[in-house]
Amino acid sequence: MERLTLRGAVWVFGDNIDTDQINPGKYLDAPVEEASEHVFEAIAPEFVKEFKRGEMIVAGSNFGCGSSRETAPDALKYLGVAAVIAESFGRIFFRNAIAIGLPVLVCPGITNGMSKGDEIEVDFEAARVTNLTSGKVLQGEPLHEMMIESLKKGGIIKLLSEG
C-alpha cells in the first residue's frame, strides 16, 4: 500500500484552540454542511472564505481541547483540511480525528518558524514534517500502525467494513 504522505500550504494557529473555536456550539445540531461554514469564525473569520481544499492546519499545544464534540474534526474534514499537525492535541479530538480519517500528527516544535502559506510535506509513517519553504525538517511522534491503516482507509468505519 502507498505511503501516507501529504503536501500543502498551512494555516497556523496558536495554543489551546478548543472545539468551540473550531466548531461553535450554536451550530452543534446543524448539518456538517452548515456547521463547516462557521469553522474558526471567532478567531479567524477569513478562514472559511480563504481556505483551499488540501491545505493543512499547524497549531500549538492542546489543539482540540475542551468538549468532546465529534463535530469539530468532522467540520474540518468536510472543508477539505488535509491534516492537522500540532504540538499536542486534546485527547478526544485526536481520537475522533483518527476515527473519521482526518490525519493528525503530534510534532514538537512545529509552530517555530512556521508561517501561514508555507508549503509542507508530511510523511505520516516516518512521522516527519518538512517545511518545503524553509527547508526545516521536524520529527513528530510516530502513530501506531493501526492508526496509519485507519487513516489510509478514510477512517475506522471504512477500515472495519473493508477489512
C-alpha angles and dihedrals in degrees: 000000000000121000117259100244124151132188129193150110120292140229111208124217132176134234130310099020099172130205091256090059090048096045114010115231094235088069095047094112095038120106112266090251090062097035092053090060088069102048111141091351094145096050105025109018091175093059101092093044097045101033116107122207110260096034119124137224122234115191144170128242126329099013110182095019120153126050123018095243111155089202093078098069089033092058091048092051092046090054089053101254101169096204145336118230115187143164086243139338139223101260097236094046089052093051093044091050093052090045093056095039100255105144114235131175134184108224119172112220094018095133095051107108094349116135133189109272097025111140115235137181119211121198103193096189092054091035087227127145119196120192099214091192096057101020092235115146122202131189116226130193111278118246120229113264091245090056090052090051091049091051092048091053093047099255143334096286092056091044092053096042095046096039 
